[in-house]
Amino acid sequence: MRKEPSSVSSDLAFWQDGSLGHASRSDARLLFGQVREDASVELALLDTLTRPHHVFVIASGGCTALSLLTASQARVSAVDINPAQVFLTALKLAALTKLPFASGRALCTSGGAEHIDALSSYLSPEEVSFWSHRRTSLLHGLNNAGWADRNIGLLTDIFAVLFHSKRRTETFLRMNDLQQQTDYFQKHWMDWRWNAATNFAFSKRLLRAAFGKQAIDALPDDFAAVMRQRIARAFTSFPALDNGYLWQTFLSRYPEEREEALPPYLQLRHADLLIERSHNLSLACMDALSWLRLQPSCSIDMFALSNILEIVKSAYGQNLAQEIARTATDGARVITRSIFPPSAPILKDQEGRLRFEPEFSAMFEAKDKSCFCNVIQIYSR
């Protein structure tokens, strides 16, 4: 695993150790135990390519990178500037390919720290050391071990006490009819309590405790209203019973009996594919721009950038666009995600080689079942 040099810009320091714009930490903090972005969108985009050979993806919680293995024999390069996220992806891959699949899946979703020792021979010394000091964080599974996951869980616990109980929420999430869901949501959720809950959860005052000035300044004034709209869309546009992203947001788990609600890498039907293609995944602890600068021209067929450009300054984005355009093959696709709706295309290279596809973007955005980072832009080379 290649490591990022120790000196990085203040923009990249936001992600490097998980400090989120506060004072730098002495150790890397695991921010995301799971990717709260609907990986089926990236898989559908990959399916538009003819015989892709190489895919670049931000590692984050590992879910998208591992899911991409199930959709193609392409080589997948998962890159993240935060070593904790790379260690997480490595552990998930080992758990799902070296343990019985049920045990590996349980380690990801519900717990199983007792399996760490059995996996140590498949991990690097750094990864073994990292996880040996964090066994208690695995009590509820790797997907709930991140800072963001714990805090979302805390907010939904408060929501359950003050507004809608978890039992009532689960009754809602077990609906499988869109009209029934919409009627229930409008009648029982869209009231002053729902507005109060979301105003609190997405207020700058609360978010300031977690995020530094750089992120807070990027928040739109109507952020709570934006998020209410996103969550309402997830509740009323897709069958709730199969929407694992809603279950994870409000109950921190998946519906046990619904394979369809799991991200692709956790579905039993893909177990053999993960083992067969595990060697196709490579991990690197670097920022995206530095990693791309080391790659040959015309060598990458798809780029899945998550929302890494939402916080960094424009100079980094411009340089990244140049490297994407250089390393992209003819016909390559790029997908970016955002929490906040951007006012213009995010990626612009100087020669105009990356073409923003607004209709394509809208089509894929409409497929996304998640609650976060689901403003999508797609580019073609």
N, C-alpha and C positions, 0 to 999 in steps of 0.2 A: 504494500500500500504506500503510495507516494504521499509525502507530507508537504503541507504548505509552509513556505518560509515564515519565520516568526514575525517579521515586520510587514504589516498591512495597513491600508488606509483606514481612516476613521469610519468610512462607510462600511467596509468589510468587517471591521471589528464588531459591528452591530450583531453579526451572525456568528463570528468565529468562535467565541467562547460561550455563546448563549446569553450574553449580558443584555441584549436588546436595547442598547444605547445608554445603559447605566455604566458605572465604573467597571473596568475590566475585572474579570474573575481570575483566580489563580488556577482553577481547573475548569474544564469544559462542562457546561451544563447541558443535559439532554433536554432539548426543547420539545421535540415532537416524538411521541411514542408511535404515532400513526400519521399517515397522510390523510387529512380531512378533505381531500379532493377526489372526485369521482374518477377512478382510474379507467373506467370503461370509455371515457372520452379519449384519453390518450391511446387506448387500444383501437378504438374506431379510427382514429387518425392514422395510426400505423397501418391499418388495413387498407388505406387508400394508396399505399406505396406498393410498387412492384418489386418483389424480392429485396427488401431492405437488408443491408449488411451490418450497419452500425447505428446504434441509437445512443444519444446522450441524454441523461436525465439527472436532475438534482436528487440526491439520495433522500434527504429529509428522513421521514419515518420508514423508508424502504418499501412501502406498499406499492407505489407506482413502478419502481424499478423491478421488483419481483413479479408483479403482474405482467409486465412487458415480456418476461421470459415465457409466459404461458401462451403468448399470442404469435410468436415468431421465433425462428432460429437465429435471428440477428444477434450480434454481439451487443450487450448493453453495458455502457460505461456510466456508473453511478458516482457522482462527484458531489462533495459537500465540504465547505470550509470549516465546519464544526466537526472535530473528530468524534464527538459523542454520537452524532448521527451516522457516521460511517461504521462505528463499532456496533450500533444497533442493527444496521442492515446486515452486517456480517453475521451477527448472532441469529437473526431471523432466518437467514439462508441456511445456516448450519442446523438450526432446530427443525426446519421443515424438510431437510434432505438427509439428515443423519439419524434423527429419532423416528420412531413410528409416527406416521403423519398425525394421528390423533393427539399424541403427546406434544409434538411440535406446534400444532395449532393451539392447543391449550396454553402452552407457554406464551404464545402471542396474545391470546384473547382473555385468559382468565387467571393464569398463575402457573407456577411450576419451577420455582427457583431451584428445586432439587435436581433439575436436569442440567444445570450449568456445569457441574463437574464432569458429567459425561461428555459434554461438548468441548471441553477445554483443549483437547488435542486437535480440534479443527479450527481453533482460533489462534491469533497471534498473541505473543506475551502481553502486549499492550492491551488487547481486548480482554484477555483473561483477568488482568489486574483491574481494569475498569469495572468489569461486572462483579468481581469478587468483593468490591467495596460498596456495591449497590444492590445486594440481594433483597433488602427490605423493600426496595422500590418495585420489585417484581411480583409482589403479593397479588396484584390484580392483573397481571399479564404485561408483556412488553408494550402492547398497544395503549396501555394506560399509565406507562411509567414516565412519560415526559412531563415537563413543567406545564405546558399548555393543557395537557390532558387532565392533570390533577386540578388545575384551576377551573377548567370547564366543568369538571365534576363537582367542585365546590359550589360554583354558581348554580348548577342545576339542583344541587341539594337544597340550597336556599330557596330556589324557585318552587321546589316540591313542598317545602314547609309553608311558604307564604301564599302560594297561588294554586298550583295544580299538583296533587299528590302523584307520586311515581306510579301508584296503582291506576289512577285515572289517566295518566299519560300513556301507560302501556295499553290500556283499553283502546285509546285513540290510535296508537301505533299498530295495533292488530287489525285495523280496518284495511280493506283491500278493494274498496270501491271509491273512485274519485269523487263522485257526487256526494256520497255519504261523508267522506272526509271533509269536503268543502263546506257542507252544511254544518257539520259539527264544529269545524274550526271557526266559522263565522259566528255561530251561536254561542259557543262556550269559551272561546279563547280570545277573540278580538274585542276585548273590553278594556276598561281602565286599568285592570290589574296587569294585563298583557303589556299595555303601553308603559306602565310603571316599571315592570320587570325589565323590559328591554331598555328603557331609558337609563335605568341603573346599571345594567350589565355593560352597556356600550357608551357610558358617559366618559368624558375626558378625565374627570376627577378620579374615577376608579382606574381607568387604563393608565393614568400617569404613574400609578404605583408600580406598574409592571414594565412600562415602556419609557424610554428616554425621550427627550425633546424632539429628536429627529422624527420619530414615528408619530408622536402626538401632533406635531405641526402638519403632518400629511393627512390627518383625519379630516374629512369633510364635516361641516357644521351639522349636517343632518345625518350623521353616521347611524344613530339609533333607528331612524326611519328607514335608511337603506337596508340595515340588517333585518328589520321587521319584514320588509318586503321580500328579502331573500328567504327567510325562514318560512314565511307564508307560502312562497312558491314551492318550497320543498314539501310542505304539508298538503298542498292542494293540486300539484301537477303530476305526482307520481304515486303509485300505490304504496302506502306507508309500510305495509307488512314486509315488503321487499326492499325498503330503503334503509340499508344498514347505516348510512350516514346520519339519518335522523335518530336512529336507535342509539348510536354512539354519542351524539350530542346531548340527548336528554336522559339516557339511561346508562351510558358508559358500557354498553354491551351490544351484542347482536342477538336477534331472535334465534334461539337455539335450533329450531327445527327448519329454518329456511336457508338452505345453501345459497339461494339466489340473492340473499341479503349480504352475503360475505363478499369482500373484494376478491377478484379472481385468484390471487395467489393463495388464499385460504380455502378455496373450494376443493373438495375431495377429488373431483374429476380431473384436477390439474396436478395432483400429487406426483404422478409418474413423470409428467413433463418437467416439473421443477427439478427433479433428480437428474433427468436426462440432459437438461440444459443449464444446470448450475454452473458449469465451467464457462458459460457464455457471459457471466456477470463479472465485471471487474470493478473494483472500488478504488477511489483516490480521495485523499484529504487535501483538497486544494480549492481555491475559488475558481469559478467557471472560466473567467477570462484567462487566468494563468494556465489552466489545463488546456484550453483550446489552442493557445499559442504554441503548445508542444505537438499539436496534431498535424498530419499532412493535409495539404489542400485537397478539396473535393473528396473527403473521406467519410463524411457523416450524413446519414439519410434522414434523421429526425432529431429534433432538439425539444425536450420537454423541460421548460425553465421554471415551472411553478411561478411564484410571485417574487423572485429574487430581485427584480428591478423596481419594486414598488417603493423601496426606501432609499436605495443608493442614488447618488447624484448623477446628473445627465452624462458627465464625461465617461463614467464607467459603462453606462448603457450604450453610448456611441462606440466605444472601443469594443464592447462585446458584440455589437451588431456587425462591426467590421470583421471580427474573427469568425462569427457564424457564417457570414457571407463567403468568407475565404474557404472555410472547411466544409461547407455544404456541397453535396453532390447536386447535379442538375435534377430538378424535380423534388428536392428535399422539402420537408415541412418543418415549421417551427410553431410551437404553441406556448404562449405566455398566459399567465393567470394573474388576476388582481382581486383584491378585496374592494378597493375603491375604483369606480368607473373612470378610466383615463379619458382625457379630453381629446386625445389624438393617438395615432399609432405609436406604440412604445418603441419599436425597433426601426431605426433608420440608418442604413449604411450609406456612405458617401456616394457610391456609384449607383444606388437604387436597385441593387440586385435582389434585395428582399422585398417582395411584393405583398402588401397587406391585402388579405382576402376578407372583406367585410361580410359578404353573404355566407361564405364558408364558416366564418367565425360565429355568426348568429346561429347557424344550423347546429354547430357542435355545442355552443353554449346552451341551447335548448335541451340537449341531452343530459346535462349535468344535474345530478340528483342531490348534490351536497349543499351545505349551507354557507361555506366559506370559499373564498378565492375562486368563485365561479363566474367572474367576468373574464371572458376568453377572447384572445386575439390569435389568429392563425396567419402565418406567412408562408409563401412559397418562394423557392429559389429558382 
